[in-house]
Amino acid sequence: MLAVISSPHPVKNEAGIINSLFKAGLFHFHLRKPAASLTEVKELLAAIDPEYYQRIALHHHHALALETGLTRLHFTEDARLKTDKIFWRELVAAGFRLSTSLHDVEAARSLSTCFSYAFLGPVFDSISKTGYRANVNLCGCKQVTEAVSPLIAIGGIDKHNCTKPLQMGFKGVAVLGAIWEDNSPLEAFRDLKDQWLSDAKPLFPPIV
């Protein structure tokens, strides 16, 4: 899996860029706007081509999924800890595909099977967050390879190191700063995707 996470902040022509990323072959997009209102997220979604809605995982304002037909919901670690496990099972039974975030590697092996995959990091020093250092405990640890759900590496990933997490046992990577800190997000994604396809895709079946 090669996933792109949205910038947490508004971006000029953001919907246009997101549409161009999808056209360039992006299959996993995580819409994460922790400070955005429901109206702001709704307006952004309205400007994205509905053709790509099935590729979008919604981090906040999950109620919008019912209005837009999105079927991918992401639970932050805090939201996951505050949510009843029965609710996860009801969502899965209703056709939703769930993902979540982990910051504790010990939790990887006990994560509910309701989650199709989980982000875990930072594996490298963050590109977008100054001073957000890599978690050295992730390198080669057994919890990564023995996790119930596939673990997706996050933090400090760019075209130069995008396949290194696979050697640690991760099943994919998610990028943020490598795309949105670049002057041309589309070109940055194309470069990263080319590197990923040449090195990583043959090793793993797609995570849907």
Residue pairs with C-beta under 8 A, 6 or more apart in sequence:
1 28
1 117
1 150
1 152
1 171
1 172
1 173
1 174
1 204
1 206
1 207
2 26
2 27
2 28
2 162
2 172
2 173
2 175
2 192
2 193
2 196
2 200
3 28
3 29
3 30
3 152
3 172
3 173
3 174
3 175
4 21
4 26
4 28
4 29
4 30
4 174
4 175
4 176
4 179
4 189
5 29
5 30
5 32
5 154
5 174
5 175
5 176
6 14
6 18
6 29
6 30
6 31
6 32
6 33
6 176
6 180
7 14
7 176
7 180
8 32
8 33
8 34
8 35
9 35
10 36
10 40
11 17
11 180
14 44
14 47
15 44
15 47
15 48
16 47
17 185
17 186
18 29
18 48
18 52
19 48
19 49
19 52
20 186
21 29
21 179
21 185
21 186
21 189
22 29
22 49
22 51
22 52
22 55
24 186
24 189
24 190
24 193
25 193
26 55
26 189
26 193
27 55
27 206
28 55
28 57
28 174
28 207
29 52
29 55
29 56
29 57
30 56
30 57
30 59
30 74
30 99
30 174
31 41
31 44
31 45
31 56
31 57
31 58
31 59
32 59
32 60
32 74
33 40
33 41
33 44
33 59
33 60
34 59
34 60
36 44
36 60
38 61
38 63
38 64
41 58
41 60
41 61
41 64
42 61
42 64
42 67
45 53
45 56
45 64
45 68
45 70
48 56
50 68
50 69
53 68
53 69
53 70
54 70
54 71
54 72
55 72
56 70
56 72
57 70
57 72
57 73
57 74
57 97
57 99
58 64
58 65
58 70
58 72
58 73
58 74
59 74
59 76
62 73
64 70
65 71
65 73
65 96
71 95
71 96
71 97
72 96
72 97
72 98
72 99
73 91
73 96
73 97
73 98
73 99
74 98
74 99
74 100
74 101
75 83
75 98
75 99
75 100
75 101
75 115
76 100
76 101
77 100
77 101
77 102
77 103
80 100
80 101
85 112
85 114
88 98
88 112
88 114
88 115
89 114
91 98
91 114
92 98
92 114
97 116
97 208
98 114
98 115
98 116
99 115
99 116
99 117
99 118
99 119
100 111
100 115
100 118
100 119
101 118
101 119
101 120
101 154
102 108
102 111
102 118
102 119
102 120
102 151
103 120
105 120
105 135
105 137
105 138
105 141
105 143
105 144
106 143
108 118
108 120
108 143
108 144
108 146
108 147
108 148
108 151
109 143
109 146
109 147
109 148
110 148
111 118
111 147
111 148
111 149
112 148
113 148
113 149
115 149
116 149
116 150
116 207
116 208
117 149
117 150
117 151
117 152
117 171
117 172
117 207
118 147
118 149
118 150
118 151
118 152
119 151
119 152
119 153
119 154
119 174
120 138
120 144
120 151
120 152
120 153
120 154
120 170
121 135
121 138
121 153
121 154
121 155
121 156
122 132
122 133
122 134
122 135
122 154
122 155
122 156
123 134
123 135
123 138
123 139
123 153
123 154
123 155
123 156
123 157
123 164
123 165
123 168
123 170
124 134
124 155
124 156
124 157
124 161
125 132
125 133
125 134
125 155
125 156
126 132
126 133
126 155
126 156
126 177
127 156
127 157
127 158
127 176
127 177
127 178
127 181
128 176
128 177
128 180
128 181
129 177
132 155
134 155
134 156
135 155
138 144
138 153
138 168
139 168
140 168
140 169
141 168
141 169
144 151
144 168
144 169
144 170
145 169
150 171
150 172
150 207
151 169
151 170
151 171
152 170
152 171
152 172
152 173
152 174
153 165
153 168
153 170
153 172
153 173
153 174
154 173
154 174
154 176
156 177
157 165
157 173
157 174
157 175
157 178
158 175
158 177
158 178
158 192
159 178
159 188
159 191
159 192
159 195
160 195
162 173
162 175
162 192
162 195
162 196
162 199
162 200
163 195
163 196
163 199
163 200
165 173
166 200
166 203
166 204
171 204
171 207
172 204
172 207
173 196
175 192
178 188
178 192
179 185
179 188
179 189
179 192
182 188
